[in-house]
Amino acid sequence: MIRSELIQKIADENPHLFQRDVENIVNTIFEEITGAMAQGDRVELRGFGAFSVKKRDARLGRNPRTGESVEVEQKHVPFFKTGKLLRDRLNGN
């Protein structure tokens, strides 16, 4: 499901809301999650999962084409851990 499909589904299920309002709500949620993660905070949505940022240290990597060693800088990457409710639902429990 992509963002526009999510917006359309929410708008269809809530006919009392205008589609532009639903779009603003969805965009605000994503912006808040992104902003919190950019500050290094953890975002937890109970029953769904938790978004966090993990730090990857600098390391010596390898170019797969040439085989030569390449320095890979330290970086931060997004990480998502599913919540128990979501995990149970995916496994049919």
C-alpha positions as CSV (number, residue, x, y, z in Angstrom):
1,M,0.0,0.0,0.0
2,I,1.3,3.4,-0.9
3,R,0.6,6.8,0.8
4,S,-2.1,7.8,-1.7
5,E,-3.9,4.4,-1.3
6,L,-3.8,4.9,2.5
7,I,-5.3,8.4,2.2
8,Q,-8.0,7.1,-0.2
9,K,-8.9,4.2,2.2
10,I,-9.2,6.5,5.2
11,A,-11.2,9.0,3.2
12,D,-13.6,6.2,2.0
13,E,-14.1,4.9,5.5
14,N,-14.7,8.4,6.9
15,P,-17.1,10.2,4.5
16,H,-17.6,13.1,6.9
17,L,-13.9,14.1,6.3
18,F,-12.7,15.9,3.2
19,Q,-9.9,14.1,1.3
20,R,-7.6,17.1,1.7
21,D,-8.1,16.9,5.5
22,V,-7.2,13.2,5.5
23,E,-4.2,13.9,3.4
24,N,-3.0,16.6,5.9
25,I,-3.5,14.2,8.8
26,V,-1.5,11.4,7.2
27,N,1.3,13.8,6.1
28,T,1.4,15.3,9.6
29,I,1.7,11.8,11.2
30,F,4.6,10.9,8.8
31,E,6.3,14.3,9.4
32,E,6.1,13.9,13.1
33,I,7.6,10.4,13.0
34,T,10.3,11.5,10.7
35,G,11.1,14.6,12.8
36,A,11.3,12.6,16.0
37,M,13.6,10.1,14.5
38,A,15.8,12.9,13.0
39,Q,16.3,14.1,16.6
40,G,17.2,10.6,17.7
41,D,13.9,9.8,19.5
42,R,12.1,6.6,19.5
43,V,8.5,6.5,18.2
44,E,6.3,3.7,19.6
45,L,2.8,2.9,18.2
46,R,1.3,0.4,20.7
47,G,0.2,-2.8,19.0
48,F,1.9,-1.8,15.7
49,G,5.6,-1.3,16.4
50,A,8.4,1.0,17.3
51,F,10.6,3.2,15.0
52,S,14.1,4.0,16.2
53,V,17.4,5.1,14.8
54,K,20.5,2.8,15.0
55,K,24.1,4.0,14.6
56,R,26.4,2.1,12.3
57,D,30.0,2.6,13.1
58,A,32.6,3.4,10.4
59,R,34.1,0.3,8.9
60,L,36.3,-1.0,6.1
61,G,34.1,-2.3,3.3
62,R,34.9,-3.9,0.0
63,N,33.9,-2.8,-3.5
64,P,32.2,-5.9,-5.0
65,R,33.3,-5.1,-8.6
66,T,37.0,-4.4,-8.0
67,G,37.5,-6.1,-4.6
68,E,39.4,-3.1,-3.3
69,S,38.9,-1.9,0.3
70,V,36.8,1.2,0.8
71,E,36.2,3.2,4.0
72,V,32.5,3.4,4.9
73,E,31.7,6.3,7.1
74,Q,29.6,6.1,10.3
75,K,25.9,6.6,9.6
76,H,22.5,6.4,11.2
77,V,19.8,4.1,9.8
78,P,16.1,3.8,10.5
79,F,15.0,0.6,12.3
80,F,11.5,-0.8,12.8
81,K,10.6,-3.5,15.4
82,T,7.1,-4.9,15.1
83,G,4.8,-4.9,18.1
84,K,3.4,-8.1,19.6
85,L,-0.1,-7.5,18.3
86,L,1.1,-7.0,14.7
87,R,3.4,-10.0,14.9
88,D,0.6,-12.2,16.3
89,R,-1.8,-11.1,13.6
90,L,0.7,-11.8,10.8
91,N,1.2,-15.3,12.2
92,G,-2.5,-16.0,12.4
93,N,-2.8,-16.0,16.2
